[in-house]
């Protein structure tokens, strides 16, 4: 007999008559943690205030949710875009990280300029905050019993209720246990937070480059974790769509970091000035 991780009996947390969708709760907790860390880092660097990050976060998070939902709707093999009502049921799962990063980071940087906060400083502050949010948010997949990996008998395998045993047209026998890919990605992101903070302390990166290191680190992990998953997803050439996306992003990140280092290798300081001075928004 092998040990295993049990799945929750319900996707909701019940407090008396109130039922809270655990998926949404995990996303919300992740956002709160990320905003807190990013705001603290901005203040410590003297490049912004918590008020700045709170104002930016409201719209950046909304843009991230919309972007991630649209990415999922366009790329999911079940064609959810054919059912508009289903797209609105976010608590059932279905948030594509690449779309969320494009929407959330893009809007965040735009709003930073509007509030006279250095965009490079914001990118640096947000770099470890984003994987912190992802590490917490991934537990929503655990509550929904979704996006798990191939069958395995490892001691930390995940038990799934029978109603979720049909994946991508294959119905697995009762009692089958699977790779807990939500846990793998959560732990990868926690480790990434630590690595980013260590890199920042030990190396003198130019402003904003820590965000590129985050992107490189996240999508490197996403590539192998995505390869374990068995949910219904577009694929081609032996890889899933998100694996191809990961390869392109990793290659682009490495290229940028190498070219950026080469261009500035003779600089007396490896840190360049921020692209704009911080001025409080109310001045």
N, C-alpha and C positions, 0 to 999 in steps of 0.2 A: 504494500500500500504506500502511495506517495502522498505527501502533504499537498495542499493546494489552497489557493485564495478563493474564498466564497464570494459570490456576487450578491449584491443587496437584493432583498425581496421586492423592493419597489424603487422606482425612480424618483420618488417624492419623500420629503421629510415632513412628517405630520406633527404639528404642534396644536393639540386640541382639534378644533374644527378647521384649522388653517393647514393647507397642504402647500408646501414650497417645492417647486421643481428643483431637484438637486443639481441638474445640469446648469441651469441659470445661476444658481447660488455659487457654484464653483467658479463660473466665469466672473461673477461680481466680486468674489473674494480676491481673485487674481488681479482684477483691475484695481481694487483698493490697495493691495500690496504694492503694485507697480507704481501707482501715483504717489504713494508715500515715499518709496525709495527714490524715485526720480526727483521729487520735490526736495527731499533731504539733500541729495547730491547737488542739485542746482544751488541751493542756499549755501552749502559748504564751499562750493567753488566761487561763490560771490557773483554768479552770472544770472541769477534770477531768484524769484521767491516762490513760496508754496502757493501763493495766490495766482501767480503766473501759470504754474503747472496745473492747478485745479481748473482754471479757465480754459486752458488748452485741452486738458484731458476730456472735458465734457464732449467736445465736438470730435476730437481725435478718436475716442472710443466708439462713438456713434458711427463715424466713417469706417472704422475698423470692422465693426459688426456688419455693416452694409456690404463692405468690400469682401469680407470673408464669406458672407451668405451668397453673394453674387458669384463668387468663384466656385463655390460648391454647386450652385444651381446650374452653372454652365458646364462644369466638368464631371459631375456625378453621372454614372452610367445609367441610372434609373430615370434620367431626364426629368428632374423635379420641376424645371421651368415650365413644363406643360401643365402643372397644377399650381397656380399662383397661391391658393390658400395654404398649400403645404409649405411653401417657401416662408410664410409668415410664422410658422410654428417652430421657432428657434429652439424651444426647450426640448424638442425631439432630437436634437443633434444636427450636425451639418454645417460646420464652420471651416472654411478653407484658409489655413494660415497664410499662404502666399497672398491671397486677396486682402486679408486683414492687414498684413504688413504694408501693402501698397497704399491702401486707403487710410489706415491710421497714421502711419509715419508721414505720408504725404501731406495730409491735412494738419498734422501736428507741426511740421516744419513751416507750413504756410502761416499758421496762426502765430508761431513764434516770431516771425518777421513782423507781423502786425503789432505784436506787443513789445517789439524792440528787444527781444531776447535772442542772443546769438544762436543761430540754428546749429552751428557746429557744437556749441556747448550743450544744447539740448540733446543732440544726437548722442554725445558722450554720456550725458547723465542718464539717458533712457536705455543705453545699451544693456546693462545688467538687469534693468527693471522689466524689460519685455520678457526675457526667459523666465523670470520669477513669476510673472502673470501666467505664462504658458504652463509652468510646472504645476501650478494650482488648478488652472482651468482644465487640464487633461483629465483630472479626476471626474469630470462630468461624464466622460466616456465610460468610466467604470460604473457609474450609477445607471447609465442608459444601456449597459451591456452591449456595447458596440465597438467597432474598430479594433477588435482583438486580432491576434496573429494565428499562425498555423497551429494545428494540434501538437501538443507536447506533453511529456510525462515528467517534466522537471518539477522539483519540489515546490517551486513558486508558480506553478501553472494555475490558470484561472478557470474556475468552474462557471458554467453558463447555464441558465435555465433553458429547458427544452424549446421554448417558443423562439429562442434566438439561435438555435442550432443550424438553421438553414442560411447559408452564406454563399452568395454568388452562384446560386443554383445547385449547391451541394448541401445535403442534409446529413449532419454528422450524428453518430449514435449517441444515445443517452449516456451521460457520464463522461463524454469526451472533454478533456481539458486543453486549454489553449495558452499560447504566449500572451502575457498581459502587456501588450504594446503600449497601453496608456501609462503603465508604470515605468517601462523602459524610457519613454520620452520624458516623463516627469523627472525621473532621476537624472537623465541626460541634461535637462535644463537646469536643475539645481546645481549640478557639477559645472555647467557652463557659467552660471552666475559667479561661482567661486573663481573659476579660471579668469574671467573677465576682470574681476576685482584685483586678482593677483597680477595680471598683466599690466593693469593700470598702475599698480604700486611699483612694479619692478622695471617697467619699460617706459620710455618717454615717447609716447605716441603723439602724432600731430592731432589737433582737435578733430573730432568726428570719426577718426579712423577706428575707434573702439566699436562703433556701430557696424563697420564692415567686418571686423573680427567676429562680432556676434552673429552676423548673417552667415559667415563662413562656418562657424561652429554649429549653429543650429541646423543648417541644411546638410552638413556632413552627417550629423546624427539622423536626421530625417530620412536620408537615403537608405540606410540599412534597416531602420525601423519600418519604413514603408515597405521594404521587401519582404517583411514577415507577415504583413496584413493580408487577409483573405476576403475583405469586404468587396462589394461590387464597385469597380473603378475602371475608368478607361485605361487602356494599356496598349503597347505596341513595341515591337523590337525586343521583346523579352523583358521589358520593364514597364512598371506602372507610370502613369502620367506624372505623378508627383516625384517619382524618381528622376525622370527626365528633367523636370523643373529644377530639382535639387542639383543635378549635375551642371546645368547651365549656370545656376546661381553660384555654386562653389567655384567653377572655373572663372566666372567673372570677378568674384571676390579676390581670388588669388592673383589674377592678372592685375587688378587695381592696386592691391597692396605691393606687389613687386614693382610695378611701374612707378608708383608713388615713392617707394623707397629709392629707386634708381634716380629719379629726378631730384631728390633732396638729399642724396647720400653725402654731399659735400657741405651741406649747411652746418654752420657751427652749432645750431640748436635744432633738434629734431621736431620741436614744437613751433608751429607757426601762430601768429596772432589770430584771435577769433575774427570772424568775418565782419563783426559789427560790435560796437560797445553796448553794454547793457544799460538801458535807460528805463526806469520804472514806468509802467504803462500809463500812470496817471499824471505824468509830468509832460 
